[in-house]
Amino acid sequence: MLTNSSLRLRAESLTVLNGLRNTEVFTAYADTLRALEQSPTDFCRKYAHLCRFHYRHGDLGRLFAREIHYDTNVLTQYTDKPVDPDIRKAVDFDLYTINSLISLSGADILDFARKAYPKLSDLFEALPGFPSGTPLPFGNCDGLIQMYRKNGSGFFARANAFTVIDGKPQPIEHPDPIRLTDLKGYVVQKKAIRDNTLALLAGKNANNILLYGDKGCGKSSTVKAIANEYADRGLKIIELPMEQIRAFPSICAQIEESPFTFILFLDDLSFTAEDDRFVALKAFIEGGVAGKPHNMAIYATSNRRHIVREKFSDRNGDDVHVRDTIQSAASLSDRFGIEITFSNPVKNEYLDIVDQLAEDYGLFLPQERLHMLAERFAIRRNGRSPRTARQFIMHQLALENGEKEEMPE
């Protein structure tokens, strides 16, 4: 085992993995080791913090491994080319140092304290402890670069789904787990989105997609399901709320630097032509000098074909150049290379969706009765749609599990 002074100096000398110095787990260890050169009170305060950190997070070896996975460093640029010998040596040094920190138990650190403060040995006997952590799953440069090649690296390795808050992407802790198999009908629409996404993942030219049409038809759910379907191939989804639209350029810059592939998701677009966000978005999407990152496609949903709310006055108003006004309203949707329509299903399509959902959820009713109840439910709601079909199935399941009441005839 390294001595306290040598381990502390090594910890100060991280190079390739120097970004770890900004993490809570590294700071908890480093501050405790530094405190051994300060007063006993300072040491006890920092050691108590390290103990609490252990109790809250459990195995800190696993936490260190995650932080290295999420790091962006010079080695992450070498995943497809030979590693410089000096960098290889530096990585091995850093990993040995981190593993040495992980191997420290509370008893080991208290042994350091007994040597630093020999008159307080009795106090250290009474202090609590913690076990050493699990060693890193990559003990040298070769192991770490293989991990980066397989799992990616950087901030976006933290999750598969993100949202944007205050202009910065943030991981979504519990994203919608919906899959394509959960969505019934719309075979042609789903195939078009799948084909475009596979092209994006293959590094080929992929289009931005506008999904528009009636509400409740699964436009947003389809985008989320596609992202879930290919998450294991490095596909990430970032939902960009309209109030955060001015973060578009900075988000694109981060995406371009990432090894992952991205869907930038703009949900439920709707503007007036005078909306500042409309003007900004129109400029950002293939209108700016920088262009769109090669590893990103924009998938947007809207209830309107042209996204912009148009008025009759736009066509019959006082504007001398009426045609220009109309073209401006349509110019945003024209920036999407693929437009996919989601319309409310006709009766047979709606009932087919009901049948599939009933089978999935184990709702066993005679088909004639199932269809009658489904149609009645749609009439009482807002008409036929996949959302209505799912709500109907949930309603019937609730009745089966409850008082078995049905809607009045």
Disulfide bonds with the S-S distance in Angstrom:
none
